[in-house]
Amino acid sequence: MIRRLFVLSSVLLATACGQKGPPLAPIVYLPRPVGEVAVKRVENDVVVQFTVPTVNTDNSGPADLRRIEVYAHTGPLPAPADFIKYGTLVASVDIKQPPTPEELKEEEQRAKSQEQSPDAAGMPAPPAEPATPRRTDVKPGSPMIEQGWTTSVREALTPKHLEIGPMPPTRPVPVTDTEKPVVVELLETPGTVNFDATPQRYYTIVGVSESRNRRGPFAGPIQVALIDPLSPPEKVEYSYTADAVSLIWPSQPEDVIKGATGATGAAGAPGAAAAVATPPLPVVDRETDGTVELYADLETDETADVLVAVVADKITTGAKPPRPAVAAAPPAPRFGYNVYEAGAMAAPTAPNAPTAPVAPTVPNVPVAPIVPLNTTLLTAPGFTDPRVEFGTERCYIVRRVQMAGGIPIESAPSSPACVTPVDTFPPAPPKSLAHIAAANGVSLIWEANAETDLGGYLVLRGEAPGDKLSPLTPAPITDTSFLDTTVRRGRTYVYEVVAVDRSTPPNQSAPSNSVEETIR
């Protein structure tokens, strides 16, 4: 019996022993690239807007994110990582780390204990302070961006930025003695002039991890042309109604699209001429049946193919009908306008590396104007703003826009056009005034007005014939009915109703239809 127990214990010990394997590499969390990147150039400033990631590259969250760095370099670099060595650090934005689960649990427990234990005066205790970030190297009072927020940085261009930046060294390709040099003949049309290529500046954005201070994947590079902005629009004129403020300014030679605005809310703007609609001719693509195009059609920019119209009497009887051509999408506009509210342009400058304060503290508010009032690029010199607040001043500025590689390059702003709408617009006349003779007077009823600033109604009465109508109600009434009990027998009365708004002084509508009643 003892021997059996010894053998069994030996077997169990043998099965419990394991072989030691190779060490596992530590898990490295890297933040995802920033999202919703939008770049634009406003005069000589380049604004880069982005959304801070909330997860890591393996979809774990929250993101292990310490800061976000924005780099720039004039001239292309072989790889995004080269921007760290050869580029310029435009901004370094510190990111607030969210509290850990332990910190959230402690905060909840502290809040519960304060709610259950009132202070000496019997009043409930103030709410607990939120959990502080885990960063210990951030200066007190320094604003920080949180994960998921949208922010932006700005770089002011200088003449130095027009020069090509430092480039990584390249190794020359070795040439053997047996290889003969290749002579390339440069063929040019006589009288041509070669222009220097426009310098391009490239921007990349990368997040740095909190735990190991390592950079994650790069976003970009994004190419911005360093061309001169267009001149700003001249004087902007305005007009307004009760429903909208309309802006108009002189047109420019680039405004080739007539009768279009290209933006929601700008339809019907002054200066937008309507295009004359003409029925198009059917078009065909003249090609031999059965042929296959193997090469791309290389054309000069801004040119368009002119398709041949089908002429019915020129088609041979019994011949195969021509293949209809597919209509191409209209090209994206290269020039246009953006409209901004002047009060929204006063924004602080973005952080500049390496010692300037970091980006803004309010979520979803960039430090520079990214989104104009128009939803798409305006292609005609006019805009309509449906936001009308009587007594409130709004100032508008307009910038000319040139699209270069998909990046808008905006001019300096126009002179501000400031307008303070005054409510001089009366309500609509009340409709369908009707009357009924009652035992104690004349009962009136009418349809209600739909204006949002309606102050009420005034009931007017006069004796027929020819008497001037005067108000029966000293102040506006809100009901859509009225009983006149001051009538006298044997007299004929004429009634009308007018509507008034709440402005000072109130605007009065035109009178409603008249009704007449003889008291018997």
VEXGU-981768 format. One line per field, with one value per residue (C-alpha): residue number from 1; x, y, z; residue in one letter. Coordinates in Angstrom, 2 decimals. Layout:
<rs>
i c(NUM; ...)
east c(X; ...)
north c(Y; ...)
up c(Z; ...)
aa c(A; ...)
</rs>
This chain:
<rs>
i c(1; 2; 3; 4; 5; 6; 7; 8; 9; 10; 11; 12; 13; 14; 15; 16; 17; 18; 19; 20; 21; 22; 23; 24; 25; 26; 27; 28; 29; 30; 31; 32; 33; 34; 35; 36; 37; 38; 39; 40; 41; 42; 43; 44; 45; 46; 47; 48; 49; 50; 51; 52; 53; 54; 55; 56; 57; 58; 59; 60; 61; 62; 63; 64; 65; 66; 67; 68; 69; 70; 71; 72; 73; 74; 75; 76; 77; 78; 79; 80; 81; 82; 83; 84; 85; 86; 87; 88; 89; 90; 91; 92; 93; 94; 95; 96; 97; 98; 99; 100; 101; 102; 103; 104; 105; 106; 107; 108; 109; 110; 111; 112; 113; 114; 115; 116; 117; 118; 119; 120; 121; 122; 123; 124; 125; 126; 127; 128; 129; 130; 131; 132; 133; 134; 135; 136; 137; 138; 139; 140; 141; 142; 143; 144; 145; 146; 147; 148; 149; 150; 151; 152; 153; 154; 155; 156; 157; 158; 159; 160; 161; 162; 163; 164; 165; 166; 167; 168; 169; 170; 171; 172; 173; 174; 175; 176; 177; 178; 179; 180; 181; 182; 183; 184; 185; 186; 187; 188; 189; 190; 191; 192; 193; 194; 195; 196; 197; 198; 199; 200; 201; 202; 203; 204; 205; 206; 207; 208; 209; 210; 211; 212; 213; 214; 215; 216; 217; 218; 219; 220; 221; 222; 223; 224; 225; 226; 227; 228; 229; 230; 231; 232; 233; 234; 235; 236; 237; 238; 239; 240; 241; 242; 243; 244; 245; 246; 247; 248; 249; 250; 251; 252; 253; 254; 255; 256; 257; 258; 259; 260; 261; 262; 263; 264; 265; 266; 267; 268; 269; 270; 271; 272; 273; 274; 275; 276; 277; 278; 279; 280; 281; 282; 283; 284; 285; 286; 287; 288; 289; 290; 291; 292; 293; 294; 295; 296; 297; 298; 299; 300; 301; 302; 303; 304; 305; 306; 307; 308; 309; 310; 311; 312; 313; 314; 315; 316; 317; 318; 319; 320; 321; 322; 323; 324; 325; 326; 327; 328; 329; 330; 331; 332; 333; 334; 335; 336; 337; 338; 339; 340; 341; 342; 343; 344; 345; 346; 347; 348; 349; 350; 351; 352; 353; 354; 355; 356; 357; 358; 359; 360; 361; 362; 363; 364; 365; 366; 367; 368; 369; 370; 371; 372; 373; 374; 375; 376; 377; 378; 379; 380; 381; 382; 383; 384; 385; 386; 387; 388; 389; 390; 391; 392; 393; 394; 395; 396; 397; 398; 399; 400; 401; 402; 403; 404; 405; 406; 407; 408; 409; 410; 411; 412; 413; 414; 415; 416; 417; 418; 419; 420; 421; 422; 423; 424; 425; 426; 427; 428; 429; 430; 431; 432; 433; 434; 435; 436; 437; 438; 439; 440; 441; 442; 443; 444; 445; 446; 447; 448; 449; 450; 451; 452; 453; 454; 455; 456; 457; 458; 459; 460; 461; 462; 463; 464; 465; 466; 467; 468; 469; 470; 471; 472; 473; 474; 475; 476; 477; 478; 479; 480; 481; 482; 483; 484; 485; 486; 487; 488; 489; 490; 491; 492; 493; 494; 495; 496; 497; 498; 499; 500; 501; 502; 503; 504; 505; 506; 507; 508; 509; 510; 511; 512; 513; 514; 515; 516; 517; 518; 519; 520)
east c(0.00; 2.76; 4.57; 1.46; 1.10; 4.76; 4.39; 1.20; 2.81; 5.82; 3.55; 1.72; 4.96; 6.25; 3.14; 3.27; 6.74; 6.80; 9.49; 10.64; 9.85; 11.39; 10.52; 7.62; 8.10; 6.30; 3.05; 3.58; 0.53; 0.69; -2.04; -3.93; -3.32; -5.37; -8.62; -10.69; -7.62; -8.43; -5.79; -6.28; -4.15; -5.47; -3.30; 0.21; -0.95; -1.41; -4.07; -4.07; -7.17; -7.56; -9.44; -7.52; -7.75; -9.47; -8.08; -4.77; -3.72; -5.07; -8.48; -7.88; -8.91; -8.45; -5.53; -2.07; -1.41; 0.95; 1.07; 0.52; 3.30; 2.86; 5.85; 6.38; 9.02; 9.37; 9.96; 9.02; 10.78; 11.18; 9.28; 7.07; 9.60; 12.14; 10.09; 11.34; 14.98; 14.76; 11.44; 10.32; 8.30; 5.31; 3.43; 3.40; -0.05; -0.27; -3.17; -4.93; -4.93; -8.37; -8.61; -7.96; -10.79; -9.35; -9.45; -13.04; -14.06; -12.42; -14.17; -17.58; -17.01; -15.91; -18.98; -21.30; -19.70; -20.05; -23.72; -24.44; -22.56; -23.80; -21.56; -21.85; -24.54; -26.70; -26.17; -25.11; -21.41; -20.11; -19.47; -16.17; -13.32; -12.86; -10.00; -6.79; -4.78; -1.91; 0.64; 3.11; 5.21; 2.46; 2.69; -0.21; -2.92; -1.72; -4.72; -4.92; -6.85; -8.81; -9.16; -11.90; -11.71; -11.15; -8.41; -6.09; -2.64; -1.32; 2.02; 2.87; 4.75; 7.89; 10.21; 12.46; 9.73; 9.92; 13.35; 13.75; 14.54; 17.35; 17.09; 18.45; 21.65; 21.34; 23.88; 25.10; 24.42; 27.74; 28.56; 30.85; 33.44; 31.49; 28.38; 28.19; 26.72; 23.29; 22.93; 19.41; 18.58; 16.35; 13.75; 11.86; 9.78; 11.72; 10.60; 9.25; 9.95; 10.39; 8.91; 10.19; 8.00; 5.86; 7.41; 5.33; 5.26; 4.30; 2.71; 2.55; 0.87; 1.94; 0.91; 3.42; 2.53; 2.28; 3.75; 6.91; 7.17; 7.06; 5.57; 2.65; 1.60; 1.87; -1.01; 0.03; 2.07; -0.34; 0.87; 0.26; 1.27; 3.24; 1.68; 0.63; -3.00; -5.47; -6.42; -9.41; -12.87; -13.78; -16.65; -19.28; -22.84; -25.75; -29.52; -31.92; -35.49; -37.38; -35.98; -32.39; -29.37; -28.08; -24.52; -23.18; -19.76; -18.14; -17.46; -14.00; -12.69; -12.47; -16.25; -16.86; -19.84; -22.85; -26.12; -24.69; -23.56; -22.30; -23.44; -26.56; -28.15; -26.74; -29.37; -31.18; -28.35; -28.20; -26.05; -26.65; -28.01; -30.22; -28.88; -31.03; -32.00; -31.68; -32.39; -29.07; -28.28; -27.71; -24.02; -21.99; -18.42; -17.12; -15.19; -15.00; -17.09; -15.07; -12.02; -10.37; -8.46; -5.17; -3.61; -4.67; -5.92; -3.41; -4.78; -3.86; -5.46; -8.80; -9.51; -12.73; -13.67; -16.13; -18.48; -20.03; -23.79; -25.94; -27.54; -30.45; -30.24; -26.54; -27.02; -27.03; -30.21; -29.70; -26.42; -25.78; -26.83; -23.93; -23.00; -24.19; -21.50; -21.50; -21.87; -18.86; -19.16; -18.59; -15.11; -14.62; -14.32; -10.80; -11.82; -14.52; -15.36; -15.79; -17.88; -17.11; -18.67; -16.12; -16.66; -15.74; -12.33; -10.81; -9.08; -5.82; -2.80; -1.93; 0.98; 4.42; 7.14; 8.71; 7.80; 4.50; 1.28; -0.67; -3.88; -7.38; -9.35; -12.86; -13.82; -14.65; -13.56; -10.48; -8.01; -8.46; -11.41; -11.85; -15.55; -17.07; -20.74; -21.27; -21.42; -19.61; -17.35; -19.24; -18.77; -20.81; -20.40; -23.36; -24.46; -27.63; -27.52; -30.85; -29.89; -31.67; -31.77; -33.28; -31.19; -28.11; -25.13; -23.43; -20.27; -19.28; -16.02; -15.40; -12.22; -11.35; -10.31; -8.02; -7.97; -4.47; -4.22; -7.48; -6.21; -8.02; -5.77; -7.68; -6.94; -6.91; -10.40; -12.54; -13.56; -16.17; -19.78; -21.65; -25.44; -27.85; -31.27; -34.18; -37.63; -39.65; -41.57; -45.25; -47.14; -49.44; -53.05; -55.43; -57.50; -61.14; -62.73; -66.37; -69.14; -72.32; -75.03; -75.70; -78.29; -75.71; -73.63; -71.59; -69.27; -66.13; -63.78; -60.73; -57.80; -54.63; -51.37; -48.24; -45.52; -43.20; -42.96; -46.72; -47.81; -51.58; -54.54; -56.36; -60.10; -61.15; -64.73; -66.47; -70.01; -71.19; -71.09; -67.68; -66.76; -63.05; -62.28; -60.73; -59.50; -62.04; -59.24; -56.79; -54.09; -53.48; -55.43; -54.07; -57.43; -58.74; -62.28; -63.93; -67.40; -68.46; -71.07; -71.06; -73.29; -76.56; -79.74; -80.44; -76.80; -74.56; -70.99; -67.94; -65.25; -61.62; -58.77; -55.02; -52.08; -49.12; -45.72; -43.64; -41.10; -40.81; -42.71; -44.87; -45.32; -48.94; -50.23; -52.60; -56.26; -58.16; -61.25; -64.12; -67.43; -70.58; -73.47; -76.67; -77.98; -81.77)
north c(0.00; 2.43; 1.57; 2.37; 5.75; 6.55; 5.68; 7.78; 10.79; 10.49; 10.50; 13.57; 15.44; 14.51; 15.80; 19.04; 19.96; 22.16; 23.20; 26.82; 28.69; 31.79; 35.18; 37.07; 40.58; 43.31; 44.64; 48.04; 50.25; 52.90; 55.49; 55.45; 58.23; 61.38; 61.51; 64.03; 65.94; 69.20; 71.61; 75.07; 78.13; 81.48; 84.25; 83.32; 80.94; 77.20; 75.77; 72.03; 70.69; 67.13; 64.95; 63.34; 59.51; 57.64; 54.12; 52.45; 50.64; 47.36; 49.02; 48.98; 52.08; 54.64; 55.66; 55.55; 59.11; 61.66; 64.36; 65.02; 66.47; 68.32; 68.51; 70.42; 70.40; 72.26; 69.65; 65.94; 63.49; 59.74; 58.61; 60.23; 59.32; 61.60; 64.61; 64.09; 64.55; 66.87; 68.66; 71.47; 70.82; 73.14; 72.30; 69.87; 69.49; 67.83; 65.39; 64.84; 61.23; 59.98; 58.77; 55.09; 52.79; 52.95; 56.74; 56.73; 54.30; 56.44; 59.51; 57.77; 56.62; 60.10; 61.65; 59.17; 59.80; 63.57; 63.23; 61.12; 63.37; 67.04; 69.78; 71.50; 73.90; 71.03; 71.79; 69.11; 68.98; 70.42; 67.97; 66.15; 67.35; 65.31; 62.91; 64.65; 63.49; 61.10; 63.48; 64.87; 67.00; 69.42; 72.92; 74.01; 75.84; 74.60; 73.90; 70.38; 68.72; 65.57; 62.47; 62.74; 66.52; 68.42; 71.03; 72.77; 74.33; 77.14; 77.83; 81.33; 81.13; 83.21; 83.69; 81.03; 78.44; 78.96; 77.33; 73.58; 72.10; 69.70; 66.33; 62.92; 61.92; 59.73; 57.17; 57.53; 54.61; 52.90; 52.86; 50.15; 50.71; 48.64; 50.85; 53.72; 57.04; 57.77; 61.13; 62.55; 65.23; 67.99; 68.87; 72.13; 74.36; 77.51; 80.56; 78.67; 79.88; 77.46; 78.57; 77.39; 74.82; 76.09; 75.10; 72.69; 72.35; 69.02; 68.41; 65.24; 64.52; 61.81; 60.77; 59.90; 57.20; 57.95; 54.68; 54.37; 57.74; 56.10; 57.53; 55.80; 55.81; 59.10; 60.93; 62.52; 63.94; 66.62; 68.86; 72.63; 74.83; 77.97; 80.24; 83.84; 84.18; 86.06; 89.65; 90.05; 91.01; 94.65; 96.28; 93.84; 95.17; 93.79; 93.84; 91.99; 90.87; 89.37; 85.94; 86.39; 88.65; 88.80; 89.70; 90.68; 91.81; 92.52; 89.50; 88.39; 87.07; 83.58; 83.47; 81.36; 79.48; 81.72; 81.39; 79.08; 79.60; 76.15; 76.37; 75.53; 78.67; 80.86; 80.06; 83.12; 85.41; 88.73; 88.71; 85.05; 85.09; 82.25; 80.08; 79.60; 75.97; 74.55; 70.96; 69.15; 67.30; 63.55; 62.80; 59.77; 58.67; 58.12; 54.86; 51.74; 48.97; 46.31; 48.47; 48.54; 51.53; 50.42; 53.78; 56.74; 59.86; 62.56; 66.06; 69.53; 70.59; 72.40; 71.12; 69.30; 66.79; 68.06; 65.23; 64.91; 65.43; 62.78; 63.94; 61.68; 62.07; 61.18; 57.72; 54.96; 52.94; 49.55; 50.55; 49.82; 52.81; 54.70; 53.99; 56.81; 58.56; 58.59; 62.09; 63.08; 64.70; 68.46; 69.46; 70.76; 74.55; 75.93; 79.41; 80.66; 82.45; 81.68; 83.83; 84.10; 85.91; 88.53; 88.06; 84.38; 85.19; 86.57; 83.39; 82.87; 81.71; 78.04; 76.67; 76.96; 74.53; 74.13; 76.52; 78.16; 77.20; 74.30; 74.31; 75.41; 74.09; 74.10; 70.94; 71.19; 74.84; 75.28; 78.08; 79.29; 79.55; 76.18; 76.04; 79.04; 79.95; 78.49; 74.70; 74.39; 76.67; 79.63; 80.06; 83.26; 86.58; 86.28; 84.61; 84.46; 83.94; 82.74; 83.83; 87.11; 88.51; 91.98; 94.38; 92.11; 93.19; 90.68; 91.42; 89.42; 89.10; 87.39; 85.66; 84.62; 80.98; 79.19; 75.38; 73.91; 70.14; 69.97; 72.45; 75.82; 78.87; 81.86; 85.51; 88.30; 89.22; 91.88; 94.90; 93.83; 94.34; 94.95; 95.00; 95.39; 94.35; 96.49; 94.97; 97.08; 94.12; 94.00; 90.75; 89.42; 90.66; 88.42; 86.19; 85.11; 87.68; 86.67; 88.00; 86.77; 88.99; 87.95; 89.02; 90.98; 92.33; 91.33; 88.33; 88.38; 85.49; 85.17; 82.87; 83.00; 84.42; 82.23; 84.82; 83.90; 87.53; 88.15; 90.51; 90.24; 91.77; 95.08; 95.15; 98.25; 99.58; 102.45; 103.45; 103.24; 105.09; 106.80; 106.74; 106.30; 102.97; 103.21; 100.49; 98.88; 97.22; 99.65; 96.92; 93.95; 90.80; 87.30; 85.58; 85.15; 86.14; 89.23; 90.19; 93.82; 94.66; 98.45; 98.52; 100.50; 99.58; 101.04; 101.66; 99.92; 99.05; 98.12; 95.89; 95.09; 93.36; 94.15; 92.21; 93.77; 92.33; 92.70; 95.21; 98.73; 100.50; 97.63; 97.05; 96.93; 94.77; 95.77; 95.36; 92.15; 91.92; 94.15; 92.90; 94.98; 94.45; 96.45; 96.23; 95.64)
up c(0.00; 0.86; -2.38; -4.43; -2.74; -3.45; -7.15; -7.44; -5.80; -8.12; -11.17; -9.93; -9.29; -12.74; -14.46; -12.46; -13.71; -16.88; -19.29; -19.11; -22.38; -23.97; -22.41; -23.93; -25.24; -23.27; -24.70; -26.32; -26.78; -29.49; -30.13; -33.38; -35.89; -35.51; -37.47; -39.42; -40.57; -42.35; -43.63; -45.05; -45.63; -44.44; -45.90; -44.70; -41.96; -42.39; -40.09; -39.35; -37.62; -36.34; -33.85; -30.99; -31.03; -28.22; -28.79; -29.57; -32.73; -31.28; -30.59; -26.83; -24.98; -23.73; -25.93; -24.40; -25.49; -23.94; -26.59; -30.31; -32.44; -35.74; -38.10; -41.34; -44.08; -47.37; -50.03; -50.01; -47.69; -48.37; -45.26; -42.61; -39.92; -41.64; -40.53; -36.97; -38.01; -40.98; -40.43; -38.14; -35.00; -35.53; -32.33; -29.43; -27.88; -24.46; -24.09; -20.79; -19.67; -18.58; -14.97; -14.25; -13.08; -9.56; -9.62; -10.91; -8.17; -5.48; -6.87; -6.76; -3.20; -2.13; -3.77; -2.01; 1.37; 0.94; -0.01; 3.06; 5.51; 5.55; 6.90; 10.26; 9.03; 7.89; 4.21; 1.72; 1.04; -2.23; -5.06; -5.07; -7.20; -10.39; -10.63; -11.62; -14.62; -14.07; -15.58; -13.07; -15.45; -16.53; -15.15; -12.90; -14.81; -18.19; -20.45; -21.85; -24.63; -23.91; -26.04; -28.65; -28.86; -32.09; -32.04; -34.46; -34.65; -36.79; -38.46; -39.69; -42.99; -43.47; -46.50; -44.94; -45.48; -49.26; -49.29; -49.59; -46.19; -45.32; -47.02; -46.06; -47.85; -50.94; -52.08; -55.67; -57.95; -58.85; -62.56; -63.95; -66.64; -69.12; -68.87; -71.27; -70.17; -71.55; -73.23; -73.01; -75.52; -74.16; -76.75; -76.28; -78.47; -79.42; -77.50; -74.48; -70.96; -68.06; -64.76; -61.41; -59.74; -56.87; -53.53; -51.48; -47.71; -46.17; -42.77; -40.66; -37.32; -34.89; -31.38; -28.63; -26.09; -22.39; -21.07; -23.19; -24.93; -28.37; -31.53; -33.18; -36.84; -38.73; -40.36; -43.63; -45.18; -46.38; -49.19; -49.12; -52.05; -51.11; -53.71; -53.23; -52.07; -54.22; -53.51; -51.15; -52.41; -52.53; -50.67; -49.42; -49.47; -47.50; -47.32; -45.08; -44.75; -41.88; -42.78; -44.00; -44.44; -48.03; -49.00; -52.41; -53.64; -57.03; -59.18; -60.25; -63.59; -62.10; -61.50; -64.59; -63.17; -63.68; -61.83; -59.14; -55.60; -54.72; -51.11; -49.19; -47.84; -50.58; -53.16; -54.35; -53.32; -55.16; -58.23; -59.05; -62.59; -63.70; -66.50; -69.58; -69.94; -73.44; -74.45; -75.01; -78.20; -77.93; -78.00; -79.02; -78.54; -82.09; -81.90; -84.01; -82.54; -80.77; -80.11; -76.69; -75.30; -73.77; -72.93; -70.82; -72.56; -71.60; -71.85; -70.73; -67.44; -67.65; -71.19; -72.04; -74.70; -77.31; -78.24; -81.68; -81.92; -83.56; -86.79; -87.71; -91.51; -91.51; -89.98; -92.57; -92.69; -91.12; -89.49; -85.86; -83.73; -82.16; -78.59; -76.27; -74.29; -70.50; -69.06; -66.98; -63.57; -63.57; -62.43; -58.92; -58.79; -58.49; -57.37; -55.07; -51.85; -48.15; -45.81; -42.10; -39.19; -38.19; -34.47; -34.75; -36.26; -33.08; -31.94; -30.07; -32.00; -31.88; -29.87; -31.42; -30.45; -28.06; -25.20; -26.18; -24.32; -25.69; -27.72; -26.60; -23.65; -25.13; -27.08; -30.77; -30.96; -33.18; -32.63; -36.20; -38.59; -40.27; -41.08; -42.92; -42.85; -46.32; -46.40; -49.74; -51.74; -53.18; -56.92; -57.31; -55.46; -53.12; -49.88; -47.79; -44.03; -42.59; -39.06; -38.38; -34.83; -34.67; -32.61; -32.71; -34.78; -37.08; -39.04; -42.09; -43.99; -47.32; -48.45; -51.98; -52.27; -54.68; -54.52; -54.94; -54.71; -52.75; -50.13; -49.95; -49.99; -48.69; -49.25; -46.72; -45.50; -47.05; -45.05; -42.48; -43.44; -40.19; -40.01; -37.10; -38.40; -37.26; -37.17; -39.56; -40.96; -39.97; -39.50; -42.17; -42.15; -40.20; -42.45; -42.67; -40.34; -39.72; -37.49; -35.84; -34.35; -30.77; -28.21; -26.24; -29.11; -32.17; -32.00; -34.18; -35.05; -37.34; -38.13; -36.03; -37.41; -37.54; -36.78; -33.91; -32.72; -32.80; -30.04; -30.53; -32.37; -32.39; -33.20; -35.15; -35.43; -37.14; -38.07; -41.64; -43.83; -43.87; -40.19; -39.38; -37.73; -34.28; -31.86; -29.58; -27.60; -25.95; -25.90; -28.18; -27.35; -27.91; -28.55; -32.07; -31.09; -29.63; -28.41; -28.93; -26.28; -26.79; -29.88; -30.14; -31.90; -35.30; -36.17; -38.70; -37.69; -39.78; -38.22; -39.16; -37.30; -37.50; -36.08; -34.24; -33.28; -30.11; -31.42; -30.00; -31.42; -32.64; -36.36; -37.45; -40.28; -43.01; -42.02; -42.50; -44.62; -43.46; -42.06; -41.55; -39.17; -38.58; -35.02; -34.90)
aa c(M; I; R; R; L; F; V; L; S; S; V; L; L; A; T; A; C; G; Q; K; G; P; P; L; A; P; I; V; Y; L; P; R; P; V; G; E; V; A; V; K; R; V; E; N; D; V; V; V; Q; F; T; V; P; T; V; N; T; D; N; S; G; P; A; D; L; R; R; I; E; V; Y; A; H; T; G; P; L; P; A; P; A; D; F; I; K; Y; G; T; L; V; A; S; V; D; I; K; Q; P; P; T; P; E; E; L; K; E; E; E; Q; R; A; K; S; Q; E; Q; S; P; D; A; A; G; M; P; A; P; P; A; E; P; A; T; P; R; R; T; D; V; K; P; G; S; P; M; I; E; Q; G; W; T; T; S; V; R; E; A; L; T; P; K; H; L; E; I; G; P; M; P; P; T; R; P; V; P; V; T; D; T; E; K; P; V; V; V; E; L; L; E; T; P; G; T; V; N; F; D; A; T; P; Q; R; Y; Y; T; I; V; G; V; S; E; S; R; N; R; R; G; P; F; A; G; P; I; Q; V; A; L; I; D; P; L; S; P; P; E; K; V; E; Y; S; Y; T; A; D; A; V; S; L; I; W; P; S; Q; P; E; D; V; I; K; G; A; T; G; A; T; G; A; A; G; A; P; G; A; A; A; A; V; A; T; P; P; L; P; V; V; D; R; E; T; D; G; T; V; E; L; Y; A; D; L; E; T; D; E; T; A; D; V; L; V; A; V; V; A; D; K; I; T; T; G; A; K; P; P; R; P; A; V; A; A; A; P; P; A; P; R; F; G; Y; N; V; Y; E; A; G; A; M; A; A; P; T; A; P; N; A; P; T; A; P; V; A; P; T; V; P; N; V; P; V; A; P; I; V; P; L; N; T; T; L; L; T; A; P; G; F; T; D; P; R; V; E; F; G; T; E; R; C; Y; I; V; R; R; V; Q; M; A; G; G; I; P; I; E; S; A; P; S; S; P; A; C; V; T; P; V; D; T; F; P; P; A; P; P; K; S; L; A; H; I; A; A; A; N; G; V; S; L; I; W; E; A; N; A; E; T; D; L; G; G; Y; L; V; L; R; G; E; A; P; G; D; K; L; S; P; L; T; P; A; P; I; T; D; T; S; F; L; D; T; T; V; R; R; G; R; T; Y; V; Y; E; V; V; A; V; D; R; S; T; P; P; N; Q; S; A; P; S; N; S; V; E; E; T; I; R)
</rs>
